Amino acid sequence: MLKNISPVISPSLLKILMEMGHGDEIVIGDGNFPAASVAKRLIRLDGHGVNEVLGAILKLMPLDTYVDCPVALMDNGDPSDRPPIWAEYAETIKAEEGEKGVEFVERFAFYERAKKAYCVVATGETAIYANIILKKGVVIN
């Protein structure tokens, strides 16, 4: 055990976060996301929700400050009916990183982008369109 690391962060996920470099992307997928078929590297956290994993990751990994949108969401195609979980993500991101730009990526384009991500984290999240991509930034001391 280590101090100050969320128990949500498994040893294999911690290793992945350490290996990632500036600009690498990590996908946190909901329970319906085809994680195993798109992932170069797959981490399973089936007992957790996406927002819980998001918060744990953001305590360790900074978001990229060199891009307008270091966060991407799988677009549900209906701007008038956004998934409620997105508001939870916005609060989690703001609490850890401040205001950050978010882009909406069409579903099939999101899958293609996920195939290029450094890692995909599969969760047991039951909310729909709960998939998110984070672009890693630089740690500055």
Secondary structure, DSSP 8 states (H G I E B T S, - for coil): --TTS-TTS-HHHHHHHHH--TT-EEEEE-TTS-HHHH-SSEEEETTS-HHHHHHHHHTT--B-SSSS-SEEEE--S-TTS--THHHHHHHHHHHHH-S--EEEE-HHHHHHHHHHSSEEEEE---STT--EEEEB-----
